[in-house]
Amino acid sequence: MLWHWAHRSRKNCDQWWENETEWHRSWKDLFPDDWQEVAEKDPYTGEIHVADIKTPNGLVIEFQHSTINSDELISRELFYKKMIWVVDGCKNEFDMYNFSNMRSRPDAEGIANFHWFGRSTLFKRWYSRKPIFIDFGPKGFWRVLRFDLKTKKGLVGIVDKSDFASLIIKDTTDFSDCGGPASN
């Protein structure tokens, strides 16, 4: 067992805190230790939140295994401003397989169309103006480029997980100004 510091009570903890999964930890471990679990305080409200990853240039990466409601999603985006989401697409095994069956083959540039149908609300839940990447494990790591809530059609691009982390570490890519999956 490893020593781990923890509060006696969670009443002073970040209200966005939740238990970490192995998936969450393995993603964070792709980045330098001093970028992990960085506390940020709002100078006006005093509100404090802990970013999963915060780069020296201020980009926040939130790794999200659990579903969060739209109010919390918006609240986090307003708090962090310059951020991207990495979502666990394997939490529900049907989402991973449905995504594989509902998308086209990627073209030469790694771009694929998809039409999301059925009961799953994965893409509806993760509809945002911030960049969203979904980790479908063995089915790939994908950037949501566009998703239309009405037609449930979208566009995604395959991303190499190692390249993603390397580009951020080398400070050669700032995904935060690329926008999120805007509707058609």
DRENKOL-70971 format. One record per residue (C-alpha): residue number from 1; residue in one letter; x, y, z. Coordinates in Angstrom, 2 decimals. Each point is the difference from the previous one (the first is absolute). Layout:
N
<r><vexgu>NUM</vexgu><nuba>A</nuba><u>X</u><v>Y</v><w>Z</w></r>
...
//
This chain:
184
<r><vexgu>1</vexgu><nuba>M</nuba><u>0.00</u><v>0.00</v><w>0.00</w></r>
<r><vexgu>2</vexgu><nuba>L</nuba><u>1.14</u><v>3.51</v><w>-0.77</w></r>
<r><vexgu>3</vexgu><nuba>W</nuba><u>-0.39</u><v>2.95</v><w>2.31</w></r>
<r><vexgu>4</vexgu><nuba>H</nuba><u>-2.69</u><v>2.41</v><w>-1.17</w></r>
<r><vexgu>5</vexgu><nuba>W</nuba><u>-0.91</u><v>3.32</v><w>1.54</w></r>
<r><vexgu>6</vexgu><nuba>A</nuba><u>-3.71</u><v>0.61</v><w>0.42</w></r>
<r><vexgu>7</vexgu><nuba>H</nuba><u>-2.34</u><v>2.34</v><w>1.85</w></r>
<r><vexgu>8</vexgu><nuba>R</nuba><u>-1.69</u><v>-1.34</v><w>3.11</w></r>
<r><vexgu>9</vexgu><nuba>S</nuba><u>-3.21</u><v>1.34</v><w>-1.46</w></r>
<r><vexgu>10</vexgu><nuba>R</nuba><u>-0.90</u><v>1.07</v><w>-3.53</w></r>
<r><vexgu>11</vexgu><nuba>K</nuba><u>-1.82</u><v>3.17</v><w>1.07</w></r>
<r><vexgu>12</vexgu><nuba>N</nuba><u>2.97</u><v>2.22</v><w>-1.04</w></r>
<r><vexgu>13</vexgu><nuba>C</nuba><u>0.80</u><v>-2.01</v><w>-3.13</w></r>
<r><vexgu>14</vexgu><nuba>D</nuba><u>-0.64</u><v>0.94</v><w>-3.59</w></r>
<r><vexgu>15</vexgu><nuba>Q</nuba><u>-3.71</u><v>-0.56</v><w>-0.69</w></r>
<r><vexgu>16</vexgu><nuba>W</nuba><u>0.95</u><v>-1.43</v><w>-3.41</w></r>
<r><vexgu>17</vexgu><nuba>W</nuba><u>2.18</u><v>-2.68</v><w>1.60</w></r>
<r><vexgu>18</vexgu><nuba>E</nuba><u>-0.81</u><v>-3.64</v><w>-0.64</w></r>
<r><vexgu>19</vexgu><nuba>N</nuba><u>1.80</u><v>-3.30</v><w>0.42</w></r>
<r><vexgu>20</vexgu><nuba>E</nuba><u>2.62</u><v>-0.66</v><w>-2.64</w></r>
<r><vexgu>21</vexgu><nuba>T</nuba><u>-0.07</u><v>-3.09</v><w>-2.15</w></r>
<r><vexgu>22</vexgu><nuba>E</nuba><u>3.03</u><v>-1.79</v><w>-1.41</w></r>
<r><vexgu>23</vexgu><nuba>W</nuba><u>-0.95</u><v>1.54</v><w>-3.36</w></r>
<r><vexgu>24</vexgu><nuba>H</nuba><u>0.19</u><v>3.48</v><w>1.54</w></r>
<r><vexgu>25</vexgu><nuba>R</nuba><u>3.37</u><v>-0.63</v><w>1.67</w></r>
<r><vexgu>26</vexgu><nuba>S</nuba><u>1.55</u><v>-1.52</v><w>-3.13</w></r>
<r><vexgu>27</vexgu><nuba>W</nuba><u>-0.93</u><v>3.11</v><w>-1.98</w></r>
<r><vexgu>28</vexgu><nuba>K</nuba><u>1.42</u><v>2.36</v><w>2.62</w></r>
<r><vexgu>29</vexgu><nuba>D</nuba><u>3.21</u><v>-2.01</v><w>0.11</w></r>
<r><vexgu>30</vexgu><nuba>L</nuba><u>0.70</u><v>0.95</v><w>-3.63</w></r>
<r><vexgu>31</vexgu><nuba>F</nuba><u>0.78</u><v>3.52</v><w>1.27</w></r>
<r><vexgu>32</vexgu><nuba>P</nuba><u>2.64</u><v>1.42</v><w>2.36</w></r>
<r><vexgu>33</vexgu><nuba>D</nuba><u>-0.74</u><v>-0.39</v><w>3.72</w></r>
<r><vexgu>34</vexgu><nuba>D</nuba><u>0.02</u><v>3.74</v><w>0.65</w></r>
<r><vexgu>35</vexgu><nuba>W</nuba><u>-2.79</u><v>0.47</v><w>-2.56</w></r>
<r><vexgu>36</vexgu><nuba>Q</nuba><u>-2.28</u><v>-2.45</v><w>1.83</w></r>
<r><vexgu>37</vexgu><nuba>E</nuba><u>-2.62</u><v>0.97</v><w>2.58</w></r>
<r><vexgu>38</vexgu><nuba>V</nuba><u>0.62</u><v>3.74</v><w>-0.22</w></r>
<r><vexgu>39</vexgu><nuba>A</nuba><u>-2.21</u><v>2.13</v><w>2.25</w></r>
<r><vexgu>40</vexgu><nuba>E</nuba><u>-1.40</u><v>3.17</v><w>-1.52</w></r>
<r><vexgu>41</vexgu><nuba>K</nuba><u>-1.71</u><v>2.74</v><w>1.95</w></r>
<r><vexgu>42</vexgu><nuba>D</nuba><u>-2.43</u><v>2.53</v><w>-1.43</w></r>
<r><vexgu>43</vexgu><nuba>P</nuba><u>1.35</u><v>3.37</v><w>1.17</w></r>
<r><vexgu>44</vexgu><nuba>Y</nuba><u>-3.50</u><v>1.51</v><w>0.22</w></r>
<r><vexgu>45</vexgu><nuba>T</nuba><u>-2.04</u><v>-2.75</v><w>1.65</w></r>
<r><vexgu>46</vexgu><nuba>G</nuba><u>2.73</u><v>-1.92</v><w>1.82</w></r>
<r><vexgu>47</vexgu><nuba>E</nuba><u>-1.37</u><v>-3.21</v><w>-1.54</w></r>
<r><vexgu>48</vexgu><nuba>I</nuba><u>2.70</u><v>-2.68</v><w>-0.29</w></r>
<r><vexgu>49</vexgu><nuba>H</nuba><u>0.06</u><v>-2.92</v><w>-2.42</w></r>
<r><vexgu>50</vexgu><nuba>V</nuba><u>2.68</u><v>-2.54</v><w>-0.81</w></r>
<r><vexgu>51</vexgu><nuba>A</nuba><u>0.80</u><v>-0.54</v><w>-3.67</w></r>
<r><vexgu>52</vexgu><nuba>D</nuba><u>0.99</u><v>-3.52</v><w>-1.07</w></r>
<r><vexgu>53</vexgu><nuba>I</nuba><u>2.73</u><v>1.53</v><w>-2.19</w></r>
<r><vexgu>54</vexgu><nuba>K</nuba><u>1.03</u><v>3.62</v><w>-0.29</w></r>
<r><vexgu>55</vexgu><nuba>T</nuba><u>2.82</u><v>0.86</v><w>-2.37</w></r>
<r><vexgu>56</vexgu><nuba>P</nuba><u>2.42</u><v>2.89</v><w>0.54</w></r>
<r><vexgu>57</vexgu><nuba>N</nuba><u>-1.83</u><v>1.92</v><w>-2.76</w></r>
<r><vexgu>58</vexgu><nuba>G</nuba><u>-3.29</u><v>-0.35</v><w>1.95</w></r>
<r><vexgu>59</vexgu><nuba>L</nuba><u>-1.71</u><v>-2.73</v><w>-2.02</w></r>
<r><vexgu>60</vexgu><nuba>V</nuba><u>-2.15</u><v>-2.21</v><w>2.25</w></r>
<r><vexgu>61</vexgu><nuba>I</nuba><u>-0.76</u><v>-3.60</v><w>-0.95</w></r>
<r><vexgu>62</vexgu><nuba>E</nuba><u>-2.85</u><v>-1.68</v><w>1.83</w></r>
<r><vexgu>63</vexgu><nuba>F</nuba><u>-0.23</u><v>-3.80</v><w>-0.22</w></r>
<r><vexgu>64</vexgu><nuba>Q</nuba><u>-3.57</u><v>-1.07</v><w>0.55</w></r>
<r><vexgu>65</vexgu><nuba>H</nuba><u>-1.08</u><v>-3.59</v><w>0.64</w></r>
<r><vexgu>66</vexgu><nuba>S</nuba><u>-3.35</u><v>0.80</v><w>1.58</w></r>
<r><vexgu>67</vexgu><nuba>T</nuba><u>-2.89</u><v>1.82</v><w>-1.59</w></r>
<r><vexgu>68</vexgu><nuba>I</nuba><u>-0.51</u><v>3.54</v><w>1.24</w></r>
<r><vexgu>69</vexgu><nuba>N</nuba><u>-3.08</u><v>2.14</v><w>-0.50</w></r>
<r><vexgu>70</vexgu><nuba>S</nuba><u>0.02</u><v>2.88</v><w>-2.48</w></r>
<r><vexgu>71</vexgu><nuba>D</nuba><u>0.00</u><v>2.64</v><w>2.76</w></r>
<r><vexgu>72</vexgu><nuba>E</nuba><u>3.20</u><v>-1.42</v><w>1.47</w></r>
<r><vexgu>73</vexgu><nuba>L</nuba><u>1.58</u><v>-0.33</v><w>-3.46</w></r>
<r><vexgu>74</vexgu><nuba>I</nuba><u>-0.70</u><v>3.68</v><w>-0.68</w></r>
<r><vexgu>75</vexgu><nuba>S</nuba><u>1.13</u><v>1.01</v><w>3.49</w></r>
<r><vexgu>76</vexgu><nuba>R</nuba><u>3.37</u><v>-1.73</v><w>-0.46</w></r>
<r><vexgu>77</vexgu><nuba>E</nuba><u>0.48</u><v>1.52</v><w>-3.44</w></r>
<r><vexgu>78</vexgu><nuba>L</nuba><u>-0.73</u><v>3.49</v><w>1.32</w></r>
<r><vexgu>79</vexgu><nuba>F</nuba><u>2.35</u><v>-0.51</v><w>2.94</w></r>
<r><vexgu>80</vexgu><nuba>Y</nuba><u>2.96</u><v>-1.39</v><w>-1.97</w></r>
<r><vexgu>81</vexgu><nuba>K</nuba><u>-0.66</u><v>1.91</v><w>-3.25</w></r>
<r><vexgu>82</vexgu><nuba>K</nuba><u>2.94</u><v>-1.47</v><w>-1.97</w></r>
<r><vexgu>83</vexgu><nuba>M</nuba><u>-0.72</u><v>-3.71</v><w>0.16</w></r>
<r><vexgu>84</vexgu><nuba>I</nuba><u>-0.71</u><v>-3.26</v><w>-1.78</w></r>
<r><vexgu>85</vexgu><nuba>W</nuba><u>-1.88</u><v>-3.14</v><w>1.01</w></r>
<r><vexgu>86</vexgu><nuba>V</nuba><u>1.18</u><v>-3.60</v><w>-0.29</w></r>
<r><vexgu>87</vexgu><nuba>V</nuba><u>-2.96</u><v>-2.32</v><w>0.54</w></r>
<r><vexgu>88</vexgu><nuba>D</nuba><u>0.04</u><v>-3.73</v><w>0.73</w></r>
<r><vexgu>89</vexgu><nuba>G</nuba><u>-2.02</u><v>-1.54</v><w>-2.84</w></r>
<r><vexgu>90</vexgu><nuba>C</nuba><u>0.44</u><v>-3.50</v><w>1.46</w></r>
<r><vexgu>91</vexgu><nuba>K</nuba><u>-2.05</u><v>0.60</v><w>3.14</w></r>
<r><vexgu>92</vexgu><nuba>N</nuba><u>-2.95</u><v>-1.47</v><w>-1.83</w></r>
<r><vexgu>93</vexgu><nuba>E</nuba><u>1.20</u><v>-2.84</v><w>-2.25</w></r>
<r><vexgu>94</vexgu><nuba>F</nuba><u>-2.93</u><v>0.56</v><w>-2.36</w></r>
<r><vexgu>95</vexgu><nuba>D</nuba><u>1.15</u><v>3.55</v><w>-0.76</w></r>
<r><vexgu>96</vexgu><nuba>M</nuba><u>3.39</u><v>-1.28</v><w>-1.13</w></r>
<r><vexgu>97</vexgu><nuba>Y</nuba><u>-1.48</u><v>-2.64</v><w>-2.32</w></r>
<r><vexgu>98</vexgu><nuba>N</nuba><u>-2.82</u><v>2.25</v><w>-1.22</w></r>
<r><vexgu>99</vexgu><nuba>F</nuba><u>2.51</u><v>2.68</v><w>-0.91</w></r>
<r><vexgu>100</vexgu><nuba>S</nuba><u>2.00</u><v>-2.50</v><w>-2.06</w></r>
<r><vexgu>101</vexgu><nuba>N</nuba><u>-3.13</u><v>-1.14</v><w>-1.82</w></r>
<r><vexgu>102</vexgu><nuba>M</nuba><u>-1.47</u><v>3.48</v><w>-0.52</w></r>
<r><vexgu>103</vexgu><nuba>R</nuba><u>3.00</u><v>1.70</v><w>-1.56</w></r>
<r><vexgu>104</vexgu><nuba>S</nuba><u>1.57</u><v>-0.14</v><w>-3.42</w></r>
<r><vexgu>105</vexgu><nuba>R</nuba><u>3.54</u><v>-1.15</v><w>-0.59</w></r>
<r><vexgu>106</vexgu><nuba>P</nuba><u>2.43</u><v>2.86</v><w>0.63</w></r>
<r><vexgu>107</vexgu><nuba>D</nuba><u>1.25</u><v>1.68</v><w>-3.17</w></r>
<r><vexgu>108</vexgu><nuba>A</nuba><u>3.71</u><v>0.56</v><w>-0.73</w></r>
<r><vexgu>109</vexgu><nuba>E</nuba><u>0.06</u><v>2.84</v><w>2.52</w></r>
<r><vexgu>110</vexgu><nuba>G</nuba><u>-1.67</u><v>-2.08</v><w>2.74</w></r>
<r><vexgu>111</vexgu><nuba>I</nuba><u>-3.40</u><v>1.71</v><w>-0.28</w></r>
<r><vexgu>112</vexgu><nuba>A</nuba><u>-3.21</u><v>-2.04</v><w>0.23</w></r>
<r><vexgu>113</vexgu><nuba>N</nuba><u>-3.72</u><v>0.79</v><w>-0.13</w></r>
<r><vexgu>114</vexgu><nuba>F</nuba><u>-2.38</u><v>-1.57</v><w>2.47</w></r>
<r><vexgu>115</vexgu><nuba>H</nuba><u>-3.72</u><v>-0.20</v><w>0.64</w></r>
<r><vexgu>116</vexgu><nuba>W</nuba><u>-0.84</u><v>-0.62</v><w>3.65</w></r>
<r><vexgu>117</vexgu><nuba>F</nuba><u>-3.27</u><v>-1.81</v><w>0.57</w></r>
<r><vexgu>118</vexgu><nuba>G</nuba><u>-1.53</u><v>-2.13</v><w>2.69</w></r>
<r><vexgu>119</vexgu><nuba>R</nuba><u>-0.54</u><v>0.85</v><w>3.64</w></r>
<r><vexgu>120</vexgu><nuba>S</nuba><u>3.52</u><v>1.07</v><w>0.89</w></r>
<r><vexgu>121</vexgu><nuba>T</nuba><u>0.44</u><v>3.70</v><w>0.67</w></r>
<r><vexgu>122</vexgu><nuba>L</nuba><u>3.81</u><v>0.01</v><w>0.02</w></r>
<r><vexgu>123</vexgu><nuba>F</nuba><u>0.40</u><v>2.74</v><w>-2.59</w></r>
<r><vexgu>124</vexgu><nuba>K</nuba><u>-2.95</u><v>2.00</v><w>1.31</w></r>
<r><vexgu>125</vexgu><nuba>R</nuba><u>1.44</u><v>-0.09</v><w>3.54</w></r>
<r><vexgu>126</vexgu><nuba>W</nuba><u>3.38</u><v>1.12</v><w>-1.25</w></r>
<r><vexgu>127</vexgu><nuba>Y</nuba><u>-1.17</u><v>2.82</v><w>-2.22</w></r>
<r><vexgu>128</vexgu><nuba>S</nuba><u>2.21</u><v>3.00</v><w>0.70</w></r>
<r><vexgu>129</vexgu><nuba>R</nuba><u>1.74</u><v>2.96</v><w>-1.58</w></r>
<r><vexgu>130</vexgu><nuba>K</nuba><u>3.29</u><v>-1.28</v><w>1.43</w></r>
<r><vexgu>131</vexgu><nuba>P</nuba><u>2.03</u><v>-2.67</v><w>-1.78</w></r>
<r><vexgu>132</vexgu><nuba>I</nuba><u>-1.13</u><v>-3.51</v><w>0.91</w></r>
<r><vexgu>133</vexgu><nuba>F</nuba><u>2.00</u><v>-3.17</v><w>-0.49</w></r>
<r><vexgu>134</vexgu><nuba>I</nuba><u>-1.59</u><v>-3.40</v><w>0.65</w></r>
<r><vexgu>135</vexgu><nuba>D</nuba><u>2.16</u><v>-2.98</v><w>0.93</w></r>
<r><vexgu>136</vexgu><nuba>F</nuba><u>-1.63</u><v>-3.14</v><w>-1.36</w></r>
<r><vexgu>137</vexgu><nuba>G</nuba><u>2.95</u><v>-2.16</v><w>1.11</w></r>
<r><vexgu>138</vexgu><nuba>P</nuba><u>0.75</u><v>-2.61</v><w>-2.67</w></r>
<r><vexgu>139</vexgu><nuba>K</nuba><u>-2.45</u><v>1.76</v><w>-2.37</w></r>
<r><vexgu>140</vexgu><nuba>G</nuba><u>2.13</u><v>3.15</v><w>0.00</w></r>
<r><vexgu>141</vexgu><nuba>F</nuba><u>0.42</u><v>3.46</v><w>1.46</w></r>
<r><vexgu>142</vexgu><nuba>W</nuba><u>-2.16</u><v>2.51</v><w>-1.88</w></r>
<r><vexgu>143</vexgu><nuba>R</nuba><u>-0.41</u><v>3.77</v><w>-0.12</w></r>
<r><vexgu>144</vexgu><nuba>V</nuba><u>-3.63</u><v>1.04</v><w>-0.47</w></r>
<r><vexgu>145</vexgu><nuba>L</nuba><u>0.19</u><v>2.56</v><w>-2.77</w></r>
<r><vexgu>146</vexgu><nuba>R</nuba><u>-3.72</u><v>0.56</v><w>-0.49</w></r>
<r><vexgu>147</vexgu><nuba>F</nuba><u>-3.26</u><v>-1.41</v><w>1.30</w></r>
<r><vexgu>148</vexgu><nuba>D</nuba><u>-3.52</u><v>1.13</v><w>-0.87</w></r>
<r><vexgu>149</vexgu><nuba>L</nuba><u>-2.44</u><v>-0.63</v><w>2.86</w></r>
<r><vexgu>150</vexgu><nuba>K</nuba><u>-3.01</u><v>-0.11</v><w>-2.33</w></r>
<r><vexgu>151</vexgu><nuba>T</nuba><u>1.26</u><v>-2.38</v><w>-2.69</w></r>
<r><vexgu>152</vexgu><nuba>K</nuba><u>2.38</u><v>-1.86</v><w>2.35</w></r>
<r><vexgu>153</vexgu><nuba>K</nuba><u>2.62</u><v>0.11</v><w>-2.75</w></r>
<r><vexgu>154</vexgu><nuba>G</nuba><u>3.56</u><v>0.95</v><w>0.61</w></r>
<r><vexgu>155</vexgu><nuba>L</nuba><u>3.60</u><v>0.07</v><w>-1.07</w></r>
<r><vexgu>156</vexgu><nuba>V</nuba><u>2.94</u><v>-1.40</v><w>1.96</w></r>
<r><vexgu>157</vexgu><nuba>G</nuba><u>3.74</u><v>-0.24</v><w>-0.49</w></r>
<r><vexgu>158</vexgu><nuba>I</nuba><u>2.20</u><v>-2.83</v><w>1.23</w></r>
<r><vexgu>159</vexgu><nuba>V</nuba><u>2.83</u><v>1.18</v><w>2.27</w></r>
<r><vexgu>160</vexgu><nuba>D</nuba><u>3.05</u><v>-1.91</v><w>1.16</w></r>
<r><vexgu>161</vexgu><nuba>K</nuba><u>-0.13</u><v>0.01</v><w>3.80</w></r>
<r><vexgu>162</vexgu><nuba>S</nuba><u>3.79</u><v>0.24</v><w>0.40</w></r>
<r><vexgu>163</vexgu><nuba>D</nuba><u>0.25</u><v>2.81</v><w>-2.55</w></r>
<r><vexgu>164</vexgu><nuba>F</nuba><u>-2.79</u><v>1.85</v><w>1.81</w></r>
<r><vexgu>165</vexgu><nuba>A</nuba><u>1.94</u><v>0.03</v><w>3.27</w></r>
<r><vexgu>166</vexgu><nuba>S</nuba><u>3.35</u><v>0.69</v><w>-1.68</w></r>
<r><vexgu>167</vexgu><nuba>L</nuba><u>-1.31</u><v>3.00</v><w>-1.92</w></r>
<r><vexgu>168</vexgu><nuba>I</nuba><u>-1.45</u><v>1.51</v><w>3.16</w></r>
<r><vexgu>169</vexgu><nuba>I</nuba><u>3.20</u><v>-0.66</v><w>1.97</w></r>
<r><vexgu>170</vexgu><nuba>K</nuba><u>2.12</u><v>1.53</v><w>-2.75</w></r>
<r><vexgu>171</vexgu><nuba>D</nuba><u>-2.40</u><v>2.96</v><w>0.02</w></r>
<r><vexgu>172</vexgu><nuba>T</nuba><u>-0.44</u><v>-0.25</v><w>-3.76</w></r>
<r><vexgu>173</vexgu><nuba>T</nuba><u>-3.78</u><v>-0.32</v><w>-0.01</w></r>
<r><vexgu>174</vexgu><nuba>D</nuba><u>-2.62</u><v>2.05</v><w>1.77</w></r>
<r><vexgu>175</vexgu><nuba>F</nuba><u>-3.25</u><v>-1.87</v><w>-0.58</w></r>
<r><vexgu>176</vexgu><nuba>S</nuba><u>-1.93</u><v>2.48</v><w>2.11</w></r>
<r><vexgu>177</vexgu><nuba>D</nuba><u>-0.33</u><v>2.58</v><w>-2.76</w></r>
<r><vexgu>178</vexgu><nuba>C</nuba><u>-1.24</u><v>-2.54</v><w>-2.55</w></r>
<r><vexgu>179</vexgu><nuba>G</nuba><u>-3.54</u><v>0.03</v><w>1.32</w></r>
<r><vexgu>180</vexgu><nuba>G</nuba><u>-2.23</u><v>-2.94</v><w>0.68</w></r>
<r><vexgu>181</vexgu><nuba>P</nuba><u>-2.54</u><v>-2.01</v><w>-1.96</w></r>
<r><vexgu>182</vexgu><nuba>A</nuba><u>-2.12</u><v>2.79</v><w>-1.35</w></r>
<r><vexgu>183</vexgu><nuba>S</nuba><u>-3.34</u><v>-0.88</v><w>-1.51</w></r>
<r><vexgu>184</vexgu><nuba>N</nuba><u>-0.44</u><v>0.07</v><w>-3.78</w></r>
//
